[in-house]
Amino acid sequence: MLDLAEGYSGQSECAQRILLSIYSPSDFKISGSDFTNLDVPHIHNAIHLLHEYGMCRKRIFSLVEGSETRVLKLAERVPIHP
């Protein structure tokens, strides 16, 4: 999901919002369209991430080395909407 989010396609924008909503839920929000704009395998991955790790941010970002840094770079590209 992180690799997808770092791309530049329409799907990557959705993946960015999903990951950032887990990383910083007070600053980033997801919508249903973020899921419907993903291909089916990515939808399954996103649902799994949110279900398994959505409430324990620290754990998900320790799964991949350097992932927290990568997500912070994504945050620079996505505007914060209150």
N, C-alpha and C positions, 0 to 999 in steps of 0.2 A: 504494500500500500504506500509506503514511503517512497519507493522508486517511482510509482505512478504519480504521486503528488509533486515530485520534483520535475516532472515533464512540463510541457507547454500546451497540451491538448485541453479540450473542454472537460474531459474526464479528470485531468490533473487538477483543475480548479476545484472540482467537487471533492476529490481526495484530500486536497489541502484543507478545505473547510472542515471536513470530517476529522482529520487528525488534529487540527488546531482547536476544534471544539473540545477534544479530549484534553489537549495540553493546557488550554486556558479557557475553560467554559464561560467565564465571566466576560471575556473579550470577543470570543468567536462563537457564532451560532450556526447550526446546520438546519437544513430544511428537507422536506421530502424530495424536492427536486434534485438535491445532491445525490440521493440514492438512485432515482429513476434515470439519471443521466449517466450512470455507470453501466458497464457491461456486467452481465450476470455473475461471472466469477468474482469481479471486484465488489459487487453488492454483497455477496456472501462473505468476503473478507472484511468488508466494512462492518457488517452486522456482527461478525465474530469479535472484531476488535472492540466495538462498543459494548457488547454483552459481557465479554470476558474481562476487559481492562478499563472500561469507561469510568469506573468509579475509583480506580487506583492508578492514577497517572504515573506515579514514580515507577511502578512495575513495568508498564508497557514500554517506557522509554529506556529501560535498561536491557531490553531484549536484544537490541541491535547496537553494536558499538558505534558511538558517535551520533546516535539518532536524535538526541536532544538538541545538539548543535545544528543538525540538518533541519529539524522542525523550526528552530529559531530563525534560520535563514528563510524558510517558507513564510514565516510571520512577517518578514520585511516586505514580501511581495503582495500580501493580502491586506487590504485596508480593514481597520477595526470598525465594526458597526455596532454601536451600543444597543 
